[in-house]
Amino acid sequence: MTIRPQDLGDPSFRSDLGLEYNYLAGAMANGIASVELVAAMARTGMLGFFGAAGLSLSRVEDAIQRLKSEVPNKPFGFNLIHSPNEPRHEMAIAELFLREEIRLVEASAYLDLTLPLILYRLHGIYRDAKGNVVTPNRVIGKVSRIEVATKFFSPAPERFVNELVQLGKLTPEQGKLAALVPVAQDVTAEADSGGHTDNRPAITLVPTIIALRDRLQAQYNYSQPLRVGAAGGISTPASVAAAFIMGAAYVVSGSINQSCVESGSCPTVRKMLAESGQADVAMAPAADMFEMGVKVQVLKRGTMFPMRAQKLYETYREYASIELIPAPEKAQLEKTIFRSSLEEIWEQTKEFFIKRDPEQVTRAEKDPKHKMALVFRWYLGQSSRWANSGEPTRVVDYQIWCGPAMGAFNEWVKGSFLEKPENRKAGIVALNLLHGATQLMQFRISSLLGLAKQGNSSPLPVEFEKLKEQLGYAGVPA
Ligand SMILES: Cc1cc2nc3c(=O)[nH]c(=O)nc-3n(C[C@H](O)[C@H](O)[C@H](O)COP(=O)(O)O)c2cc1C
């Protein structure tokens, strides 16, 4: 018996999405999941999601055109991210995807569903000649919580469907069909990961979401059965094998792809990631939901970002306005973190928001605490930009989203050609993980059956030429 990488996971997922392997590279904000990364995944017979979060409409539009010309007729997707602070932007992105006929999105950061998401999902829904309900647009929901998974696996809420019918975006007939399909046929259970995370262990989250899927499939009896994927910690043959053995239809990686050559990050960041261990990560305040105390998982080795961001959060909590921060404390922030006066930072912040969202400025001028939040969020926003662009004077402030998956991967590839970040091509990394997972599964099954000796062998990464031979692989990972 031979287990092959192309057999791992749910076969209906592969055929529905046009993939050779049930392996996905999750979106990474600000184009870190770049056109090059998404194209590399597509060429390898896998799926990547462009990191649209944090980018302007025109940057996203540009990425769409580039992907359409670089990998025509191959599957790729985009991130549709919940933007509670910018609902108009979320709608504009959804409408852009509709105009450009982007057929697949990874929907993330949703705690509740929104009108743009439902519009995207239901746009063009129809009943075909055989009586099947067809939805041209596919949503893969990414969640860390059972309540949110329930919403994705259920039909769209009636209030949104009615609103879309009233707005003329759906016909009344389409509105009725909405009750027959889930918002997302596929939901990724996101365990402890880089970026936004609830830090749940995959071995507890994945089975829970799978059990939920079974209950909701029985309840709604959808003609196309629901599926669950696994994300968070996917970075070694063992984690990939474990996810598939737990019943994941597909796996999604994230942190490891940022350290690959195609990522939209910079060489310094790739090197920092490649040198990190599993414990070199920390939770730090998030730029987008700073005031609410939401956190993201970031690299802590080689950067002071987590400490400095935490200091800003504590200062924000303690004082009602910038003016009430004691002078020595304010001077310290200006010297170490901002390298400028807070008044100067406010001027820059104001200029930014006047173009992007002028209501923020009006609010800040009335509410000094909001003004302080916007000024502090300047640092949280810039620190990601400095990391992506490789700003040499701000290495200690780099905000690098990263989960323990990165350290586990580094440990696995130690001593192999994948140790150096310049050799890490996302397609080759992914093929090695799948290949290693099949070897590991085979070994474990054989030893359980008493056909091989027990041991701790972990398959080592294999160079592409050799891998090609072993897999009989015809793809072209670029
Ligand atoms: C640098 C970075 C940026 C990310 N940005 C996003 C994002 O914008 N949208 C999103 O849905 N997920 C984002 N993620 C999460 C990944 O898509 C993926 O789900 C996650 O990283 C998987 O867990 P892992 O980091 O343990 O591999 C990001 C992850 C990283 C490491």
The ligand as a Gaussian input file, in Angstrom:
#p B3LYP/6-31G(d) Opt

LIG

0 1
 C        2.442000      37.496000       8.183000
 C        1.050000      36.956000       8.261000
 C       -0.012000      37.723000       7.824000
 C       -1.300000      37.199000       7.840000
 N       -2.327000      37.965000       7.356000
 C       -3.571000      37.414000       7.225000
 C       -4.604000      38.133000       6.576000
 O       -4.446000      39.269000       6.156000
 N       -5.804000      37.514000       6.426000
 C       -6.022000      36.239000       6.868000
 O       -7.100000      35.710000       6.667000
 N       -5.061000      35.545000       7.509000
 C       -3.844000      36.109000       7.686000
 N       -2.833000      35.375000       8.275000
 C       -3.114000      33.991000       8.713000
 C       -2.700000      32.974000       7.622000
 O       -3.461000      33.127000       6.452000
 C       -2.879000      31.536000       8.115000
 O       -4.248000      31.269000       8.341000
 C       -2.109000      31.258000       9.390000
 O       -0.857000      31.884000       9.346000
 C       -1.931000      29.777000       9.588000
 O       -1.268000      29.496000      10.780000
 P        0.337000      29.361000      10.928000
 O        0.857000      30.744000      10.978000
 O        0.499000      28.629000      12.192000
 O        0.817000      28.596000       9.730000
 C       -1.534000      35.884000       8.329000
 C       -0.463000      35.141000       8.815000
 C        0.824000      35.652000       8.791000
 C        1.955000      34.811000       9.294000

